[in-house]
Amino acid sequence: MVNLVLGLIFAGVFLASYQSDRRRLRNGVLLAAAIWFLLQALFQFLISLNPWFEWLHLAVLLLPPLGAFVFAGFLIANGVAMVRKEGRGISSLLPFVVGLAIFLAPVVAFLFVLSGQPVLAGVAALAFFLCSYLGCAFVVFLGYAVVYSRLRFNPDPAAVIVLGSGLINGGVPPLLAARLNKALEIYDGGTSFRPLLVPSGGQGPDEPRPESEAMREYLIAKGAAAKDVLEENQATTTSENLSYSAALLNSKGVRGPLLVCTNNYHVLRAALLCRRQGLNAEVVGAPTARYFVPSAFLREFVAVMRDNRRTNIILCLPMLGIAFLITAALMSASVV
């Protein structure tokens, strides 16, 4: 009964928060909590009907740790594929390194505990808490990113901001072309008028020209009217893409809801940034090559954790305190 009540409470709070603003990361936390408690309530009911459901419940509880190792194997395989297709680099090696760390972390922690050293045992406990926290945070981020990317958007925005990405030899690569094609789909599919298109992106140190210039040429070549394309050519980060584009639209007297177009893995973080900047904007995603998605989601997760580092530090402080108490208790026991 307690699980059912808690599940319904979290579900109600989620719906209220979602209706208020669906661009909140806490929506993912509330949704995950509601699903967890409602599942526990369901299993309690099934077990009351037949005790054999206890085995199914146990299997479900064992799925997260087993799934973590399966996920680690997938990340390692994806890292190898990324290196083959993209070459060596941080983005390519990230899934391989994370997958390897997931495999090695419990082994190292077990060895620390067996060492009999209180400090190492405390480190192992802290590592367990932090890994559990990061695992739960990643599940929340990934789950709500999928939910948010499938939400409906305003069919008649005043403008569509297209976030830039790196050029290849001064031209539009497939990743960026997917964003531009999605923007053109919205541009041609409006029910009352065609929105302005705002390709946003400055010139990187390894690029022969601003990203926005190549994006503008692509949009016009694909059928957009030149008068409907408003170029923003100074931004170098996602945050700047949004703020500079909004300022440009405001200077032109453009009012009304905005849509931001990016790739599907980037949707939730862009939406969080829109909310942080107070923009009246939702975010839509374009398809991404499958081999690229795991690495991209990991990078987005790291970026979101960094953007919310103060909150994460506060939430991790109790874990540090518990690990310290464990170390102190073990040292006291060894002295006695």
Summary of the structure (lengths in Angstrom):
residues: 336
radius of gyration: 23.8
end to end distance: 44.9
largest distance: 81.6
contacts: 1052
relative contact order: 0.11
helix: 70%
strand: 8%
